[in-house]
């Protein structure tokens, strides 16, 4: 079960990345153009896929052999115990806030701006988590 969930979590990260980047590019390119149903769908699918990814990650967190609080002094275990989950929850919160603000905004420009700002910050947080792992995880370069 663990291996299957880990593979699903690994595959879904690319779906999340593509959808969030597509949302960012659409919002950036739109400017003051109308907020179309297609924009809303891409933003919603990015939100949904991010939440599914978070749920899978939380399940993995509780069954993973990489989560071991007795070995917090080792960088790899500290990364999986604290840093990875914290940064991914923060990124999910930012995407949720961005979608909520765009949904509540009346003006199309404000809708696009909310998506652009919050989804971009979320991607930066995810990229920081990836590069943090690369620096601290000896298995990353395998």
C-alpha positions, 0 to 999 in steps of 0.5 A: 500500500505504501509503495502504491500511494508513494507512486501516486503521490509522485505522479500527481505532483506533475499534474499539480505543477502543470495545472498551477503553472497553467493558472499562473500563466493564464492569470498573467496573460489575461490582464484585464480580459474577462474571467472566463469559465475556462479560467475558473475551471483550470483554477479549480482543477489546480485547487482540487489536485493540490488538495488531493495531493495534500491528502495523499501526502498526509496519509503517507506522512503517517505510514512513511518510514522516513518520518521518525521523530527520534532521528530529528538530528539527521537532516533527511529525517528532519526534512520529512518530519517537519520541513516538507509537510510544513511547506506543502501545507503552506502552499496548499493554504496559499492556493486555497486563499488565492482561489477564494479571493478570486471567487469573491472578487467582482472585477475580472482583473482582481480575479486574475490578480488574486490567482497570479499572486497567491498561486505564484507564491505557492509555487515559490514555496514548493520550489524552495522545498524542492531545493531544500531537499536537494541540499539536505537529502543524499538520496535526491541525486540518485 
